[in-house]
Amino acid sequence: MPHDWKLFEPQDRLSILSSEPLMSFLTGHSSTAVRISMRHQKRPDSRVLQVLLAASRAWKARDLGFDVSDLPPRLVQDFIRLGLTAENTGWSGLK
């Protein structure tokens, strides 16, 4: 991982409340390339997935890197069922 990427690796279930660590991380690093590790996630809810997809588009529109990595095999299967692939998201966790 390049040194200029900021990594977020949550231990607890992700939430999109404004006071939650994911939202604070995204807000605080909106001008930096970011990587979200899903290593400890069992099943994010649909709102978290929507935030990740919207953030991914926003970062790419600003020509910044946005990556979701370390997806457990079960999440990879779930995301593929939803039509998400490494090709259409750019997320390394889906490779």
N, C-alpha and C positions, 0 to 999 in steps of 0.2 A: 504494500500500500504506500503510495507516495506520501511524503511528509506533510503535504498541505491538506490532505483529507482529514476531516474530523469524524471520529468513530463514535457511534452510540450503540451500546450493547446492554439493553435492558434485562434485568433479572426477573422482573415482575411482568404480569400481563399488561400489554399495551392498552392505553386509553387515549382518547382525543380531547379530554377535558383540558381547558386552557391552562390549568395548574399542574397538569401531568408532565412528567419528564420528557416524553416524546415531543409534545408541542413546544415546551420550553427550549428543547434542543433545536428544533427546526426554526423557531423564531430567532434564536440567538446565533444561528449559523447560516442565515439566509444568503450570505454573500461568499460562502465557502463551499467547496465540494464536500459532500457528506456520504457516509456509509452507515446504514442501519443494519446491525446484525440481528438476525432472527433466531440465533442459536438456542435461546431458552424459551421460545414461544411455541405453544402447543397448537393454538388455533386463534389467530386474531379475528376480531369481529369485522363485519363488512365495513363499518365506518372507519376503522383503522386502515383497511385496505384502500378505501377511497381516498383517505388523506395521503397515503404513500403514493398512490398513482397521481394525484393532483400535484403533490410536491415534486415528484419526478418530472412531470411536464414543466412545472415552474422553474426548476433548477436548469433543465435543458434549454428553456427559452432564454435564460440568462447566460447560457454557454458555460454552465458549471456542472461538475460531475455529481450524480446522485445514484447511489447503489444500494440495493438490498441484498445482503449476503447471508451465508451460513444458514440457509433454509433446511430444516429437517426434512427427510424424505416424504413424510406425510404432507407437509405444507407444499412441497414441490408438486405432488400429485393433485392436491386441491387447487392450486393456482393454475396448473395445466388444464384441469377440468373447466376452469373459468375462462380459458382462452389466453392466459398469460404465459408468455414464453420469454426466453432470453432475447430473442430477436425483436419482439415488439415492446419490451420494457427496458432492455439493456442491463437488467439486473444479473449480476454474477451468480447469485444464489439459484438461478433457474438453469444454469448451464450444466 
